[in-house]
Structure formats: structure tokens, C-alpha cells
Amino acid sequence: MSCNELGYFQPIDAKSIGSKWKAGKISLKYFVDLCYDIFHNPKFTIDWIKKQVEATNVYYGGMEMRGASHIILPSGSLDSWRIIGKLSSDNPAIVPVVIEGESHASDMYAPVSEDSDALKKARKKIETTLFKWLGITIE
């Protein structure tokens, strides 16, 4: 998806993470080249990827998600993908759930006793929202 729809890459500059990191940096060019290497297609250039991202945003309504409904968007506060996520919404049919202190997809794992209160609360919100949309009443 990053190569042709989202265009979300995570370049790393050694200055931002400290000098002990041996590779120095992972540039945007690295990720674009990686797309080319994986798919063996010369169309994978930064300009082409940008156009694909624009087309994806037009098709799905961008961050406004026009026409979308009944969507729950869990995201951990430690999740690097949250940067491109929808973290708030005025639309009651689009429900972002930001889970403090958690990472990507932590809500998808089976519950364990060590789960944080934030994760437990997020799972409850997801469950309550789904049940409401499905018309299920839990007593």
C-alpha cells in the first residue's frame, strides 16, 4: 500500500535518533527504490507515488472520508502510522479510538491481565460502538 496508495514511508535521519545508529539514515529514496526492487517496475518514482496518493485521497474522500460510515479507527499513541490516521471526527459514524501508550494493532490481540487501562477502555469503546450499530443490547 505504501508503494502505490498511501505513500507513507518512515525515513530516518541519524541526527534524530542518535549517533549510535550504524546505518546513518534511511532516506525517502531508499523506500522508493525498495518499491522498484520489489515490483520490478520503473513506474515507481516519487512523482508517480505522489499521484497515486492523490488519486487514493480523491477516491476515498481524504481525511474527511466523505460518504463513509460505520468505521472504527483504532490507533495507538505510539503507532508511527497515527501520523496519517484520522484521530478525531465530528461524524458519529466514523469513530477514531486513540489508545494512549499503545502501538500499532494492540487492540487486535487477545486480552490479557497485563493490558493497560487505556487498552481495556478502547476495547470497550470499540465493542460498545459495534453493538450499538448492530442493534445488540448487552445487559
PyMOL CGO cylinders between C-alpha atoms (Angstrom):
from pymol import cmd
from pymol.cgo import CYLINDER

trace = [
    CYLINDER, 0.00, 0.00, 0.00, 2.81, 2.42, 0.70, 0.3, 1, 1, 1, 1, 1, 1,
    CYLINDER, 2.81, 2.42, 0.70, 4.20, 1.95, -2.79, 0.3, 1, 1, 1, 1, 1, 1,
    CYLINDER, 4.20, 1.95, -2.79, 1.00, 2.79, -4.65, 0.3, 1, 1, 1, 1, 1, 1,
    CYLINDER, 1.00, 2.79, -4.65, -1.75, 4.15, -2.40, 0.3, 1, 1, 1, 1, 1, 1,
    CYLINDER, -1.75, 4.15, -2.40, -0.57, 5.71, 0.85, 0.3, 1, 1, 1, 1, 1, 1,
    CYLINDER, -0.57, 5.71, 0.85, 2.95, 6.80, 0.09, 0.3, 1, 1, 1, 1, 1, 1,
    CYLINDER, 2.95, 6.80, 0.09, 3.70, 6.80, 3.79, 0.3, 1, 1, 1, 1, 1, 1,
    CYLINDER, 3.70, 6.80, 3.79, 7.33, 5.98, 4.35, 0.3, 1, 1, 1, 1, 1, 1,
    CYLINDER, 7.33, 5.98, 4.35, 9.30, 6.50, 7.52, 0.3, 1, 1, 1, 1, 1, 1,
    CYLINDER, 9.30, 6.50, 7.52, 12.68, 7.98, 6.61, 0.3, 1, 1, 1, 1, 1, 1,
    CYLINDER, 12.68, 7.98, 6.61, 15.18, 8.07, 9.46, 0.3, 1, 1, 1, 1, 1, 1,
    CYLINDER, 15.18, 8.07, 9.46, 17.87, 10.67, 9.96, 0.3, 1, 1, 1, 1, 1, 1,
    CYLINDER, 17.87, 10.67, 9.96, 20.71, 9.70, 12.31, 0.3, 1, 1, 1, 1, 1, 1,
    CYLINDER, 20.71, 9.70, 12.31, 20.52, 13.14, 13.93, 0.3, 1, 1, 1, 1, 1, 1,
    CYLINDER, 20.52, 13.14, 13.93, 17.00, 12.43, 15.14, 0.3, 1, 1, 1, 1, 1, 1,
    CYLINDER, 17.00, 12.43, 15.14, 17.83, 9.08, 16.76, 0.3, 1, 1, 1, 1, 1, 1,
    CYLINDER, 17.83, 9.08, 16.76, 21.41, 9.49, 17.91, 0.3, 1, 1, 1, 1, 1, 1,
    CYLINDER, 21.41, 9.49, 17.91, 24.84, 8.71, 16.56, 0.3, 1, 1, 1, 1, 1, 1,
    CYLINDER, 24.84, 8.71, 16.56, 24.93, 5.09, 17.77, 0.3, 1, 1, 1, 1, 1, 1,
    CYLINDER, 24.93, 5.09, 17.77, 22.71, 4.01, 14.91, 0.3, 1, 1, 1, 1, 1, 1,
    CYLINDER, 22.71, 4.01, 14.91, 25.15, 2.47, 12.43, 0.3, 1, 1, 1, 1, 1, 1,
    CYLINDER, 25.15, 2.47, 12.43, 23.35, 2.97, 9.11, 0.3, 1, 1, 1, 1, 1, 1,
    CYLINDER, 23.35, 2.97, 9.11, 23.20, 6.75, 9.47, 0.3, 1, 1, 1, 1, 1, 1,
    CYLINDER, 23.20, 6.75, 9.47, 19.92, 7.28, 7.69, 0.3, 1, 1, 1, 1, 1, 1,
    CYLINDER, 19.92, 7.28, 7.69, 17.19, 5.67, 5.67, 0.3, 1, 1, 1, 1, 1, 1,
    CYLINDER, 17.19, 5.67, 5.67, 16.08, 8.19, 3.09, 0.3, 1, 1, 1, 1, 1, 1,
    CYLINDER, 16.08, 8.19, 3.09, 12.88, 8.57, 1.13, 0.3, 1, 1, 1, 1, 1, 1,
    CYLINDER, 12.88, 8.57, 1.13, 14.89, 7.48, -1.92, 0.3, 1, 1, 1, 1, 1, 1,
    CYLINDER, 14.89, 7.48, -1.92, 15.60, 4.19, -0.14, 0.3, 1, 1, 1, 1, 1, 1,
    CYLINDER, 15.60, 4.19, -0.14, 11.86, 3.45, 0.13, 0.3, 1, 1, 1, 1, 1, 1,
    CYLINDER, 11.86, 3.45, 0.13, 11.11, 4.47, -3.45, 0.3, 1, 1, 1, 1, 1, 1,
    CYLINDER, 11.11, 4.47, -3.45, 13.97, 2.26, -4.64, 0.3, 1, 1, 1, 1, 1, 1,
    CYLINDER, 13.97, 2.26, -4.64, 12.62, -0.54, -2.46, 0.3, 1, 1, 1, 1, 1, 1,
    CYLINDER, 12.62, -0.54, -2.46, 9.24, -0.30, -4.23, 0.3, 1, 1, 1, 1, 1, 1,
    CYLINDER, 9.24, -0.30, -4.23, 11.04, -0.58, -7.54, 0.3, 1, 1, 1, 1, 1, 1,
    CYLINDER, 11.04, -0.58, -7.54, 13.10, -3.54, -6.33, 0.3, 1, 1, 1, 1, 1, 1,
    CYLINDER, 13.10, -3.54, -6.33, 10.05, -5.39, -5.03, 0.3, 1, 1, 1, 1, 1, 1,
    CYLINDER, 10.05, -5.39, -5.03, 7.82, -4.85, -8.04, 0.3, 1, 1, 1, 1, 1, 1,
    CYLINDER, 7.82, -4.85, -8.04, 10.49, -4.51, -10.77, 0.3, 1, 1, 1, 1, 1, 1,
    CYLINDER, 10.49, -4.51, -10.77, 8.58, -1.71, -12.42, 0.3, 1, 1, 1, 1, 1, 1,
    CYLINDER, 8.58, -1.71, -12.42, 10.13, 1.59, -13.49, 0.3, 1, 1, 1, 1, 1, 1,
    CYLINDER, 10.13, 1.59, -13.49, 6.87, 3.44, -12.79, 0.3, 1, 1, 1, 1, 1, 1,
    CYLINDER, 6.87, 3.44, -12.79, 7.79, 3.56, -9.10, 0.3, 1, 1, 1, 1, 1, 1,
    CYLINDER, 7.79, 3.56, -9.10, 9.15, 7.08, -8.84, 0.3, 1, 1, 1, 1, 1, 1,
    CYLINDER, 9.15, 7.08, -8.84, 8.38, 9.64, -6.17, 0.3, 1, 1, 1, 1, 1, 1,
    CYLINDER, 8.38, 9.64, -6.17, 6.24, 11.60, -8.66, 0.3, 1, 1, 1, 1, 1, 1,
    CYLINDER, 6.24, 11.60, -8.66, 4.22, 8.52, -9.60, 0.3, 1, 1, 1, 1, 1, 1,
    CYLINDER, 4.22, 8.52, -9.60, 3.70, 7.59, -5.94, 0.3, 1, 1, 1, 1, 1, 1,
    CYLINDER, 3.70, 7.59, -5.94, 2.52, 11.15, -5.16, 0.3, 1, 1, 1, 1, 1, 1,
    CYLINDER, 2.52, 11.15, -5.16, -0.03, 10.93, -7.99, 0.3, 1, 1, 1, 1, 1, 1,
    CYLINDER, -0.03, 10.93, -7.99, -1.26, 7.59, -6.69, 0.3, 1, 1, 1, 1, 1, 1,
    CYLINDER, -1.26, 7.59, -6.69, -1.68, 9.04, -3.20, 0.3, 1, 1, 1, 1, 1, 1,
    CYLINDER, -1.68, 9.04, -3.20, -3.68, 11.95, -4.62, 0.3, 1, 1, 1, 1, 1, 1,
    CYLINDER, -3.68, 11.95, -4.62, -5.91, 9.52, -6.55, 0.3, 1, 1, 1, 1, 1, 1,
    CYLINDER, -5.91, 9.52, -6.55, -6.46, 7.42, -3.43, 0.3, 1, 1, 1, 1, 1, 1,
    CYLINDER, -6.46, 7.42, -3.43, -7.42, 10.51, -1.42, 0.3, 1, 1, 1, 1, 1, 1,
    CYLINDER, -7.42, 10.51, -1.42, -9.86, 11.62, -4.11, 0.3, 1, 1, 1, 1, 1, 1,
    CYLINDER, -9.86, 11.62, -4.11, -11.42, 8.15, -4.33, 0.3, 1, 1, 1, 1, 1, 1,
    CYLINDER, -11.42, 8.15, -4.33, -11.84, 7.68, -0.55, 0.3, 1, 1, 1, 1, 1, 1,
    CYLINDER, -11.84, 7.68, -0.55, -12.52, 11.31, 0.35, 0.3, 1, 1, 1, 1, 1, 1,
    CYLINDER, -12.52, 11.31, 0.35, -9.19, 12.00, 2.03, 0.3, 1, 1, 1, 1, 1, 1,
    CYLINDER, -9.19, 12.00, 2.03, -9.22, 12.68, 5.75, 0.3, 1, 1, 1, 1, 1, 1,
    CYLINDER, -9.22, 12.68, 5.75, -12.87, 13.77, 5.58, 0.3, 1, 1, 1, 1, 1, 1,
    CYLINDER, -12.87, 13.77, 5.58, -13.85, 10.27, 4.41, 0.3, 1, 1, 1, 1, 1, 1,
    CYLINDER, -13.85, 10.27, 4.41, -16.87, 11.67, 2.57, 0.3, 1, 1, 1, 1, 1, 1,
    CYLINDER, -16.87, 11.67, 2.57, -19.65, 9.13, 2.19, 0.3, 1, 1, 1, 1, 1, 1,
    CYLINDER, -19.65, 9.13, 2.19, -18.10, 6.71, 4.67, 0.3, 1, 1, 1, 1, 1, 1,
    CYLINDER, -18.10, 6.71, 4.67, -20.00, 5.34, 7.63, 0.3, 1, 1, 1, 1, 1, 1,
    CYLINDER, -20.00, 5.34, 7.63, -19.75, 2.76, 10.36, 0.3, 1, 1, 1, 1, 1, 1,
    CYLINDER, -19.75, 2.76, 10.36, -15.98, 2.87, 10.59, 0.3, 1, 1, 1, 1, 1, 1,
    CYLINDER, -15.98, 2.87, 10.59, -13.95, 2.42, 13.77, 0.3, 1, 1, 1, 1, 1, 1,
    CYLINDER, -13.95, 2.42, 13.77, -10.35, 3.62, 13.51, 0.3, 1, 1, 1, 1, 1, 1,
    CYLINDER, -10.35, 3.62, 13.51, -8.20, 2.36, 16.39, 0.3, 1, 1, 1, 1, 1, 1,
    CYLINDER, -8.20, 2.36, 16.39, -4.74, 3.89, 16.67, 0.3, 1, 1, 1, 1, 1, 1,
    CYLINDER, -4.74, 3.89, 16.67, -2.10, 3.67, 19.36, 0.3, 1, 1, 1, 1, 1, 1,
    CYLINDER, -2.10, 3.67, 19.36, -0.43, 6.85, 20.56, 0.3, 1, 1, 1, 1, 1, 1,
    CYLINDER, -0.43, 6.85, 20.56, 2.92, 5.07, 19.98, 0.3, 1, 1, 1, 1, 1, 1,
    CYLINDER, 2.92, 5.07, 19.98, 1.90, 3.94, 16.49, 0.3, 1, 1, 1, 1, 1, 1,
    CYLINDER, 1.90, 3.94, 16.49, 4.04, 5.53, 13.79, 0.3, 1, 1, 1, 1, 1, 1,
    CYLINDER, 4.04, 5.53, 13.79, 1.09, 5.18, 11.39, 0.3, 1, 1, 1, 1, 1, 1,
    CYLINDER, 1.09, 5.18, 11.39, -1.02, 7.57, 13.52, 0.3, 1, 1, 1, 1, 1, 1,
    CYLINDER, -1.02, 7.57, 13.52, 0.54, 10.44, 11.58, 0.3, 1, 1, 1, 1, 1, 1,
    CYLINDER, 0.54, 10.44, 11.58, -1.63, 9.57, 8.60, 0.3, 1, 1, 1, 1, 1, 1,
    CYLINDER, -1.63, 9.57, 8.60, -4.56, 8.38, 10.68, 0.3, 1, 1, 1, 1, 1, 1,
    CYLINDER, -4.56, 8.38, 10.68, -7.84, 10.08, 11.46, 0.3, 1, 1, 1, 1, 1, 1,
    CYLINDER, -7.84, 10.08, 11.46, -7.62, 10.85, 15.16, 0.3, 1, 1, 1, 1, 1, 1,
    CYLINDER, -7.62, 10.85, 15.16, -10.83, 12.83, 15.60, 0.3, 1, 1, 1, 1, 1, 1,
    CYLINDER, -10.83, 12.83, 15.60, -14.22, 13.05, 13.93, 0.3, 1, 1, 1, 1, 1, 1,
    CYLINDER, -14.22, 13.05, 13.93, -17.43, 15.04, 14.21, 0.3, 1, 1, 1, 1, 1, 1,
    CYLINDER, -17.43, 15.04, 14.21, -19.23, 12.25, 12.36, 0.3, 1, 1, 1, 1, 1, 1,
    CYLINDER, -19.23, 12.25, 12.36, -20.78, 9.71, 14.78, 0.3, 1, 1, 1, 1, 1, 1,
    CYLINDER, -20.78, 9.71, 14.78, -20.47, 7.04, 12.07, 0.3, 1, 1, 1, 1, 1, 1,
    CYLINDER, -20.47, 7.04, 12.07, -16.67, 7.45, 11.97, 0.3, 1, 1, 1, 1, 1, 1,
    CYLINDER, -16.67, 7.45, 11.97, -15.19, 6.66, 15.38, 0.3, 1, 1, 1, 1, 1, 1,
    CYLINDER, -15.19, 6.66, 15.38, -11.46, 7.15, 15.92, 0.3, 1, 1, 1, 1, 1, 1,
    CYLINDER, -11.46, 7.15, 15.92, -10.15, 5.43, 19.05, 0.3, 1, 1, 1, 1, 1, 1,
    CYLINDER, -10.15, 5.43, 19.05, -6.72, 6.65, 20.16, 0.3, 1, 1, 1, 1, 1, 1,
    CYLINDER, -6.72, 6.65, 20.16, -5.16, 4.26, 22.67, 0.3, 1, 1, 1, 1, 1, 1,
    CYLINDER, -5.16, 4.26, 22.67, -2.66, 6.04, 24.91, 0.3, 1, 1, 1, 1, 1, 1,
    CYLINDER, -2.66, 6.04, 24.91, 0.62, 4.22, 25.43, 0.3, 1, 1, 1, 1, 1, 1,
    CYLINDER, 0.62, 4.22, 25.43, -0.10, 1.53, 22.86, 0.3, 1, 1, 1, 1, 1, 1,
    CYLINDER, -0.10, 1.53, 22.86, 1.32, 0.70, 19.46, 0.3, 1, 1, 1, 1, 1, 1,
    CYLINDER, 1.32, 0.70, 19.46, 0.00, -0.48, 16.11, 0.3, 1, 1, 1, 1, 1, 1,
    CYLINDER, 0.00, -0.48, 16.11, -2.80, -3.07, 16.31, 0.3, 1, 1, 1, 1, 1, 1,
    CYLINDER, -2.80, -3.07, 16.31, -2.53, -3.61, 20.07, 0.3, 1, 1, 1, 1, 1, 1,
    CYLINDER, -2.53, -3.61, 20.07, -6.33, -3.71, 20.24, 0.3, 1, 1, 1, 1, 1, 1,
    CYLINDER, -6.33, -3.71, 20.24, -6.33, -6.76, 17.95, 0.3, 1, 1, 1, 1, 1, 1,
    CYLINDER, -6.33, -6.76, 17.95, -4.55, -9.08, 20.36, 0.3, 1, 1, 1, 1, 1, 1,
    CYLINDER, -4.55, -9.08, 20.36, -6.43, -11.25, 22.81, 0.3, 1, 1, 1, 1, 1, 1,
    CYLINDER, -6.43, -11.25, 22.81, -6.96, -9.52, 26.16, 0.3, 1, 1, 1, 1, 1, 1,
    CYLINDER, -6.96, -9.52, 26.16, -4.54, -10.42, 28.95, 0.3, 1, 1, 1, 1, 1, 1,
    CYLINDER, -4.54, -10.42, 28.95, -4.42, -9.36, 32.58, 0.3, 1, 1, 1, 1, 1, 1,
    CYLINDER, -4.42, -9.36, 32.58, -1.42, -7.09, 31.91, 0.3, 1, 1, 1, 1, 1, 1,
    CYLINDER, -1.42, -7.09, 31.91, -3.35, -4.92, 29.42, 0.3, 1, 1, 1, 1, 1, 1,
    CYLINDER, -3.35, -4.92, 29.42, -3.26, -1.22, 30.22, 0.3, 1, 1, 1, 1, 1, 1,
    CYLINDER, -3.26, -1.22, 30.22, -6.39, 0.56, 31.40, 0.3, 1, 1, 1, 1, 1, 1,
    CYLINDER, -6.39, 0.56, 31.40, -6.29, 2.62, 28.19, 0.3, 1, 1, 1, 1, 1, 1,
    CYLINDER, -6.29, 2.62, 28.19, -6.34, -0.55, 26.08, 0.3, 1, 1, 1, 1, 1, 1,
    CYLINDER, -6.34, -0.55, 26.08, -9.20, -2.03, 28.11, 0.3, 1, 1, 1, 1, 1, 1,
    CYLINDER, -9.20, -2.03, 28.11, -11.16, 1.21, 27.75, 0.3, 1, 1, 1, 1, 1, 1,
    CYLINDER, -11.16, 1.21, 27.75, -10.51, 1.32, 23.99, 0.3, 1, 1, 1, 1, 1, 1,
    CYLINDER, -10.51, 1.32, 23.99, -11.68, -2.26, 23.51, 0.3, 1, 1, 1, 1, 1, 1,
    CYLINDER, -11.68, -2.26, 23.51, -14.84, -1.45, 25.45, 0.3, 1, 1, 1, 1, 1, 1,
    CYLINDER, -14.84, -1.45, 25.45, -15.50, 1.60, 23.26, 0.3, 1, 1, 1, 1, 1, 1,
    CYLINDER, -15.50, 1.60, 23.26, -15.00, -0.49, 20.12, 0.3, 1, 1, 1, 1, 1, 1,
    CYLINDER, -15.00, -0.49, 20.12, -17.33, -3.19, 21.43, 0.3, 1, 1, 1, 1, 1, 1,
    CYLINDER, -17.33, -3.19, 21.43, -19.99, -0.72, 22.56, 0.3, 1, 1, 1, 1, 1, 1,
    CYLINDER, -19.99, -0.72, 22.56, -19.89, 1.10, 19.22, 0.3, 1, 1, 1, 1, 1, 1,
    CYLINDER, -19.89, 1.10, 19.22, -20.18, -2.12, 17.23, 0.3, 1, 1, 1, 1, 1, 1,
    CYLINDER, -20.18, -2.12, 17.23, -23.04, -3.43, 19.35, 0.3, 1, 1, 1, 1, 1, 1,
    CYLINDER, -23.04, -3.43, 19.35, -24.88, -0.12, 19.00, 0.3, 1, 1, 1, 1, 1, 1,
    CYLINDER, -24.88, -0.12, 19.00, -24.52, -0.18, 15.22, 0.3, 1, 1, 1, 1, 1, 1,
    CYLINDER, -24.52, -0.18, 15.22, -25.66, -3.80, 15.10, 0.3, 1, 1, 1, 1, 1, 1,
    CYLINDER, -25.66, -3.80, 15.10, -28.60, -3.18, 17.42, 0.3, 1, 1, 1, 1, 1, 1,
    CYLINDER, -28.60, -3.18, 17.42, -27.30, -5.60, 20.04, 0.3, 1, 1, 1, 1, 1, 1,
    CYLINDER, -27.30, -5.60, 20.04, -28.16, -4.90, 23.68, 0.3, 1, 1, 1, 1, 1, 1,
    CYLINDER, -28.16, -4.90, 23.68, -25.94, -6.30, 26.42, 0.3, 1, 1, 1, 1, 1, 1,
    CYLINDER, -25.94, -6.30, 26.42, -27.41, -6.41, 29.91, 0.3, 1, 1, 1, 1, 1, 1,
]
cmd.load_cgo(trace, "trace")
